[in-house]
Amino acid sequence: MTILNAITLKQLRALDAIVGTGSISQSADLLGLTPPAVHSQLRVLEEQFGCALVNRSRGERFEATPAGAALLEAFETTQSSLAKAVDRIEAMKNGMAGRVVLGVIGTGKYFAPSIVAGLKKTYPDIEVVLQFGNRDRTIADLAAGKTDLAIMGRPPRQPEVTAYSMGDHPHVLIAPPDHPLAQGSRALPAELFAEHFILREPGSGTRLLTIRFLEQLGEGQPFRFTEMESNESVKQAVIAGLGIALISINTVLEELKSGRLRLVKADNMPIIRHWFVLHRADLRPNPALDTVLDFIRGNGPQFLAQRDIRALLKDQG
């Protein structure tokens, strides 16, 4: 058995008390032990190291030898680390510390960083790892246990989840400001269907919604489209005049405010869906996860800029 494996905290506390009080009897009173028990702890510790750890100075007071001082220095560091660990464990038990992986669909990148920043400010000891992906990727990570929580639109059928609404998630039709359908009049279904649409890539929830919209609009007829791999690409394609798009309003707030894009008025627009924060139904939430979940649920409308969205829809709708 190595010395390191043989050392106990009781032995180190005895040594610390002996050097601190300078007396075996006073150390016994401090530790709630008998003097022979304290002396035994010291004797065993010195036998393990094979050297004296204390000496009697003038006046019969015990003082640490250089070896004893080195050991006590290490004990002080150990006690400090243990105290920090105890505090951290208590914080974890109370939901004030821990690690939570948050998966967010790509559309959520326009507000999810603000959520994480708010969490970091409010709960600095909770580490929130942010992972972005399209709908299929986010669901796959949730099913595989790679993420603890997820933010998305429509909750998946599999895996089974427990979902909480964060707020409205309007989807709108966008076009360049000089487009004929962006001049204020309500577009007819035939006019919309005749347009070239910009779609997201397969696996995107926005793509699925757009396809369903166009299939209903054209009653199953083929439609013209160009595929893009991100919301940013979709926006730039629309701004450039390549077509129009059905997109989450959260992704185009700044462009609509600045006039680089305009809303297209049409029947049944905007399409109101919901943002959800969810976790697997079989997941047993820990205190840190509960804290993050409560924070997101309680502040959802603020992070989703719902007041700005309502004002924008009223202004351009």
C-alpha positions in Angstrom: 0.0 0.0 0.0 1.4 3.4 -1.0 1.7 6.2 1.6 -0.9 8.2 -0.3 -3.5 5.4 0.0 -2.8 5.0 3.7 -3.2 8.6 4.7 -6.6 9.5 6.2 -8.3 12.8 6.9 -8.5 11.9 10.6 -4.7 11.6 10.7 -4.2 14.9 9.0 -6.7 16.7 11.2 -4.9 15.3 14.3 -1.6 16.6 12.9 -3.1 20.0 12.1 -4.7 20.3 15.6 -1.4 19.3 17.4 0.6 21.9 15.5 -2.2 24.5 15.9 -2.6 24.1 19.6 0.9 22.9 20.4 -0.6 20.3 22.7 -1.9 16.7 22.5 -4.4 17.3 25.3 -5.8 20.5 23.7 -5.9 18.8 20.4 -8.0 16.0 21.9 -10.5 18.6 23.4 -10.7 20.3 20.0 -11.3 17.1 18.1 -13.6 15.5 20.7 -11.2 12.6 21.1 -9.1 11.2 23.9 -5.4 12.2 24.1 -4.2 8.6 23.5 -6.4 8.5 20.3 -4.8 11.7 19.0 -1.3 10.5 19.8 -2.1 7.2 18.0 -3.2 9.1 14.9 0.1 11.1 14.9 2.2 7.9 15.6 0.6 6.0 12.7 1.1 9.0 10.3 4.8 9.3 11.3 5.3 5.6 10.8 3.8 5.8 7.3 6.2 8.5 6.3 9.2 7.1 8.3 10.1 10.5 9.7 9.1 12.9 12.5 6.3 15.3 11.6 6.4 17.3 14.9 9.1 18.3 17.4 8.8 19.5 20.9 10.1 23.1 21.1 11.1 25.0 24.2 8.3 25.0 26.6 7.2 21.6 25.5 5.1 23.0 22.7 4.7 20.8 19.6 5.8 22.4 16.3 5.9 21.0 12.8 9.1 19.7 11.3 9.8 20.7 7.6 8.2 17.4 6.6 5.2 18.1 8.8 4.9 21.7 7.4 4.9 20.3 3.8 2.1 17.9 4.7 0.0 20.5 6.4 0.4 22.8 3.4 -1.0 20.1 1.2 -3.8 19.4 3.8 -4.8 23.1 3.7 -5.1 22.9 -0.1 -7.1 19.7 0.2 -9.5 21.2 2.7 -10.0 24.2 0.5 -10.8 22.0 -2.5 -13.2 19.8 -0.5 -15.0 22.9 0.8 -15.4 24.2 -2.8 -16.7 20.7 -3.8 -19.2 20.7 -1.0 -20.5 24.1 -1.9 -20.8 23.1 -5.6 -22.6 19.9 -4.7 -25.1 21.9 -2.6 -25.5 24.3 -5.5 -26.2 21.4 -7.8 -28.7 20.0 -5.4 -30.5 23.4 -5.3 -30.4 23.7 -9.1 -27.8 26.6 -9.0 -25.0 24.7 -10.7 -24.5 21.9 -13.3 -24.4 21.3 -17.0 -27.3 21.4 -19.5 -27.0 20.7 -23.2 -29.6 22.8 -25.1 -30.4 21.8 -28.7 -32.0 24.4 -30.9 -33.2 24.3 -34.5 -31.4 26.6 -36.9 -34.3 29.2 -36.8 -33.7 29.6 -33.1 -30.2 31.0 -33.5 -31.8 34.5 -33.7 -32.8 34.3 -30.0 -31.2 31.3 -28.4 -27.9 33.1 -27.6 -29.8 35.7 -25.7 -31.4 32.9 -23.6 -27.9 31.5 -22.8 -26.6 34.9 -22.0 -29.5 35.5 -19.6 -28.9 32.2 -17.9 -25.2 32.9 -17.6 -25.9 36.2 -15.9 -28.6 34.8 -13.6 -27.0 31.4 -12.9 -23.2 31.8 -13.4 -22.5 28.3 -12.2 -24.8 26.5 -14.6 -23.0 25.7 -17.9 -25.3 25.7 -20.8 -24.0 24.1 -24.0 -25.8 25.4 -27.1 -26.1 23.1 -30.1 -27.7 24.2 -33.4 -29.1 21.9 -36.1 -32.0 21.5 -38.4 -35.2 19.8 -37.1 -34.1 16.2 -38.0 -30.7 16.7 -36.4 -32.1 18.2 -33.3 -34.6 15.4 -32.9 -31.9 12.7 -33.5 -29.7 14.3 -30.8 -32.6 14.4 -28.4 -33.4 10.7 -29.1 -29.8 9.7 -28.6 -29.5 11.6 -25.3 -26.9 14.0 -26.7 -29.1 17.0 -25.6 -31.0 17.5 -22.4 -33.5 20.2 -23.6 -34.5 21.3 -27.1 -36.2 24.3 -28.6 -38.2 23.8 -31.8 -41.6 24.3 -33.4 -43.8 21.3 -33.7 -42.8 18.6 -31.1 -41.8 15.3 -32.6 -43.9 12.1 -32.3 -40.7 10.1 -31.6 -39.1 10.2 -29.2 -42.0 10.9 -26.8 -41.4 14.3 -25.2 -42.8 16.6 -22.6 -43.2 20.0 -24.3 -43.9 23.4 -22.9 -45.0 26.4 -25.1 -42.7 29.4 -25.1 -44.9 31.6 -27.2 -46.2 32.2 -30.7 -44.1 31.4 -33.7 -45.5 33.2 -36.7 -44.5 32.3 -40.3 -44.8 34.9 -42.9 -44.4 35.3 -46.7 -41.6 37.6 -47.6 -40.6 39.4 -50.8 -38.2 42.2 -51.9 -39.7 45.6 -51.3 -40.2 46.3 -55.1 -42.0 43.0 -55.7 -45.5 43.4 -57.1 -47.0 41.2 -54.3 -45.3 43.4 -51.6 -47.2 46.6 -52.4 -50.0 46.3 -49.9 -52.7 44.5 -51.8 -53.8 41.0 -50.6 -52.3 38.4 -52.9 -54.6 35.8 -54.5 -53.9 32.1 -54.2 -53.2 31.8 -57.9 -50.7 34.7 -57.8 -48.8 33.1 -54.9 -48.7 29.7 -56.5 -47.3 31.2 -59.7 -44.3 32.5 -57.8 -40.9 30.9 -57.6 -40.4 29.8 -53.9 -37.1 29.6 -52.0 -37.1 26.5 -49.8 -34.9 25.3 -46.9 -33.0 22.0 -47.2 -34.6 18.5 -46.5 -34.9 18.0 -42.7 -36.0 21.5 -42.1 -39.3 22.2 -40.3 -39.8 25.4 -42.3 -39.4 23.4 -45.5 -42.1 20.9 -44.4 -44.5 23.8 -43.6 -43.8 25.5 -46.9 -44.4 22.3 -48.9 -47.7 21.7 -47.1 -48.7 25.3 -47.8 -47.9 25.1 -51.5 -49.6 21.7 -51.9 -52.8 23.1 -50.4 -52.4 26.3 -52.5 -52.0 24.4 -55.8 -54.1 21.4 -54.9 -51.2 19.0 -55.4 -49.9 20.6 -58.6 -46.1 20.8 -59.0 -44.5 24.1 -58.0 -41.3 25.9 -58.8 -38.6 26.3 -56.1 -35.0 26.7 -55.3 -33.4 25.0 -52.3 -31.1 26.8 -49.8 -29.3 25.4 -46.8 -30.0 28.1 -44.2 -32.3 30.9 -43.3 -29.6 33.4 -44.2 -29.3 32.0 -47.7 -33.1 32.1 -48.0 -33.2 35.7 -47.0 -30.4 36.7 -49.3 -32.0 34.9 -52.2 -35.3 36.7 -51.6 -33.5 40.1 -51.3 -31.7 39.4 -54.6 -35.1 38.7 -56.3 -34.7 35.0 -56.9 -38.2 34.3 -55.4 -40.4 34.7 -52.4 -40.4 32.5 -49.2 -42.4 31.3 -46.3 -40.2 31.8 -43.3 -40.2 32.2 -39.5 -40.7 35.9 -38.7 -38.0 35.5 -36.0 -35.4 35.2 -38.7 -36.4 38.3 -40.7 -37.2 40.9 -38.0 -34.2 43.2 -38.7 -34.7 43.0 -42.5 -38.4 43.8 -42.2 -37.7 46.7 -39.8 -35.0 48.1 -42.2 -37.2 47.7 -45.3 -34.9 45.2 -47.0 -37.8 42.8 -47.1 -41.5 43.3 -47.0 -44.4 41.1 -45.9 -46.7 39.6 -48.6 -50.4 39.9 -47.5 -52.5 36.8 -48.1 -55.3 34.8 -46.7 -54.5 32.8 -43.6 -51.3 34.7 -43.1 -49.4 34.7 -40.9 -49.4 31.0 -40.1 -49.2 30.9 -36.3 -47.3 28.0 -34.8 -45.6 27.8 -31.4 -42.2 27.7 -30.1 -41.7 24.8 -27.6 -39.0 23.9 -25.1 -39.1 20.2 -24.5 -37.2 17.2 -23.2 -37.7 13.4 -23.6 -40.6 12.1 -21.6 -38.5 9.4 -20.0 -35.8 11.9 -18.9 -35.6 12.4 -15.1 -34.8 16.1 -14.9 -32.0 17.1 -12.5 -32.2 20.4 -10.5 -30.0 22.3 -13.0 -32.2 21.2 -15.9 -35.3 22.2 -14.0 -33.7 25.7 -13.3 -32.9 26.2 -17.0 -36.4 24.9 -18.1 -38.1 27.3 -15.7 -36.0 30.2 -16.9 -36.8 29.6 -20.5 -40.5 29.1 -19.9 -40.7 32.2 -17.7 -38.9 34.4 -20.2 -40.0 33.0 -23.5 -42.1 35.9 -24.8 -39.3 38.4 -24.0 -36.6 36.4 -25.8 -39.0 35.8 -28.8 -39.5 39.5 -29.1 -43.2 39.0 -29.3 -44.0 42.7 -28.6 -41.9 43.7 -31.6 -43.4 41.1 -33.8 -47.0 42.1 -33.0 -46.1 45.7 -33.8 -44.5 44.7 -37.0 -47.4 42.6 -38.1 -49.8 45.4 -37.3 -47.7 47.9 -39.3 -47.1 45.7 -42.4 -50.0 43.3 -42.2 
